[in-house]
Amino acid sequence: MRGRLPFWFKQKPANPKTMLTMEGLLDGLSLHTICESAHCPNVGDCFSRKTATFLILGDICTRRCTFCAVKKGHPLPVDEEEPQHLLEAAEKLNLSYIVITSVTRDDLFDGGASQFVKVINILRENRAGAIVEVLIPDFHGSAEALKAVVEARPQVINHNVETVPRLYPKVRPGADYSRSLELLFMAKNLNLEIITKSGLMLGLGETKEEIVEVMKDLREANCDLLTLGQYLQPSPKHHPVVRFVSPEEFSRYRDIGKEIGFIEIAAAPLVRSSFKAAELYAKVKGDAHSLDSPSVTRV
Ligand code: SF4
């Protein structure tokens, strides 16, 4: 797959020393990142900038999304030390914007919401001024689980719809498009100050019209921010890449999304849901950070 990628995926090589330092820090604290678990193409760039999206509740997921490289199976018990370890990592990396996501834990009574709450609380108590963004699973539609996370007051709640509803049975079995929209809608209704965010991968077989329809659905659910990026197949066993979307087409979706009413949209081949999350959030607050897909060098 790598050898056949369009030229716009060309990236600067990661600095091996920085990668080793980051991996050592995370291993030492028994922490996982979605950057490594999902084989994110931006891992070198993010680790070089000493940022990462922490993956809590283990690295084994109970769902079987066909696009996702995260391990699937029976998860291990929840690590009670995880919130403390995550705080230590945030302190060592001096993070002022902290992104936390998780595998889906359908085996837990609250879907893991209480662990999100513990992590948000420990960060709020010890990292004054830090912005916390949580990229949450759907908690199987549990309003109580969502309410607990909202009440912990992260600044941003992100939940990805990932793809268009027609492709859910093939791409996201176990998930439900309406349930995901409802979760975003509820999160905003529970606390209007929380910024809501979602994301889509393009190139899974969706049509252009379907992409725009999903964008409209998300706005109807009061979603503030959107990320659009190119799907890349993690291995031959995963869902195939049906097409590569050009940077120009991504720009057109950004324009459409702005017209529809999103506060801001990051749309480019290498955009992922938490890539440059601080810059996207800064746009909401009126700062003028660039949202260009960085490190992408044209050859
Ligand atoms: S629920 Fe999330 S972590 Fe689990 S397989 Fe699907 S995309 Fe991957």
Residues whose N, C-alpha, C, O or C-beta is under 5 A from the ligand:
A	BS01	SF4	C61 R63 R64 C65 C68 V70 S102 V103 T104
